[in-house]
Structure formats: structure tokens, C-alpha cells
């Protein structure tokens, strides 16, 4: 009795194990390949639900049917104009032929490695065929915002303008996508999209970009400096003109005042010295003495005639008495007087 129960229990356990090995489920986001002794058998299972297989000898290989992500590592690569940039790319893909995918790649790790090779190679080829501006610029006909301080001459020199392009980044991405999609299709993979995630200037490129930006700003700064120097020269010119005008007006006022003063002084002298004959003689004497003071200094020699107005006040001087004793007055002879 006990032996029979044990046998029945063993048979039941074996039946459960066999049934569990023969039954499997496929999820909504999965597809499956059934292999027997390592080789695929039958068609791929792409519908969700409860499925049957041969127990123990057949194995279920589950494959994701969702949209998968590929994110490459940043890589330095040269452009057509020999400038190095660091390109970071990402893509979206899915498995459309699970049998080919399983036969060629087996798992997602191998698929990611193969995508690294293909997408990296096509990206490098595309970047090498285009200049830097083609990869940086997004669209072909974009109109830039330009500095409102630019003059017409600077606008004519294309300062602040965008360099003309033939394609732009969107078409470069399309070229990479079309070339890579054809190559990954043989692995049962459909490439859905590809985009540049980040493009950084390489260390060797950055100084050139900065130099160009600095050059454009320096041109604007030099224009401002030139305009400032011109305005400063105009202000200095106006200052000198106003200063000369003020000085000339002041000089004219001084001369007018001096002329009025001289006229007043002459009028006062005339009124003072024309009162009598003695006043006139005194005025003549004082003016002659003043002339002597202005004309004669130490070591001065004068050559005068005896009838000179300047000499008549020297006739009575003691220094000239002996010199004049033999010369009759009014003879017109020359006399030397030394101080």
C-alpha cells in the first residue's frame, strides 16, 4: 500500500515537472525563439500567450520587441576642414527579424557592440566629408539675430552673419541614418532614428573659434574707439575755438579799456600842463628826463647835435661845460655825451 502511494506520488511529481517544462508564456513585450540542442526550430513566436514546447530538450530564448536605446560614447573625429570635434551620438532601434537576430547576434550585448562599430564608423565617415559649419548649423536658411549697433559698412562686411552652408546638421544625420540602417538590417534590426546628442569643440579647435569671436568684437570695439576719438577731437576743437574767442574778446576789451585810460591820461596831462608857460616848460622837462631814463643806461653813448631838443637840458650840466666852451650856440656841430 505504501509502495503504491509512493509510486503514484512520484508519477504525479514527474507529470508536474514535465508539464511545467512543456508550458511557457510569452509577454506582450517579448518574442521567442525555440531552440533544440542549440538550433532554432520552427518559426519565431511573436504573439503573446501560453505556449507549448517539447519538455527538457527545447529551450525558450526570449527577445525584446520594444524600442531599444543605443547611446554611444563621445569620440574625437576630424572634419573636412581638418578640425577635431568630439561627437556624442544616440539612436533608437528594434528587433524586427528575431530569427536573424538570434542567429547572428544572440543577445542584446552583442547587438550593442555591433551598433557601436557600425554607427561609429558611419558617423566618422559623414563628419570627415563635411566641414565643421555643416555639422554645427542646424538648418540651411536660418536668419541670425544681428547686433543693432552694427553700421551699414560692418553689415556689408558680413560681421555677425552666418557662414553659408549646403546641408546642415539635419541632413548629415539623415546620411548617417540611411547608411547605417542598410548595414544593420542584415542582423534583423531596424534602425528607427539617430541624432547628435552633443558636439563639443576639441581643445585644438576652441582657440580658433574664440579668436574669430574676438576678432569680430574687436572690429566693433575699434569702431567705437574711432568714433570716441573723433568726438573727443571735436570737443577739443570746440574748446580751443571757444578759448581763442574768449581770449580775443578779452584782449579787445583790455585794449579798449587801455585806450580809454590813455585818452583820459592824455586829457588830464593836457589840462594840467596847459595852464601856463611854466607848466608847459616843466612838462617838457619831466618828459625829457623820463626819455633820458628810458634811453640811457650804464655805458650808453649818445651822438647829438648842439641844437637837439635832448641836448638843450645837458648844456648846463657840469660834465659838459668844458666841452661846450668853444662851441657857439646854434652852430649845429655834433657833440658826444657819455653817461
Secondary structure, DSSP 8 states (H G I E B T S, - for coil): -HHHHHHHHHHHHHHHHHHHHHEEEE-TTEEEEEEETTEEEEEEE-S-EEEE--TTTEEEEEEE-S-EEEE---EEEE-TTS-EEEEEEEEEEEES-HHHHHHHT-SHHHHHHHHHHHHHHHHHHHHHTS-HHHHH---SS------TT--HHHHHTTTT-----SS-HHHHHHHHHHHHHHHHGGGTEEEEEEEEEEEEE-HHHHHHHHHHHHHHHHHHHHHHHHHHHHHHHHHHHHHHHHHHHHHHHHHHHHHHHHHHHHHHHHHHHHHHHTS-HHHHHHHHHHHHHHHHHHH--TT-EEEEETT-TTTTTTTTSGGGHHHHTTS-TT---EEEEE-
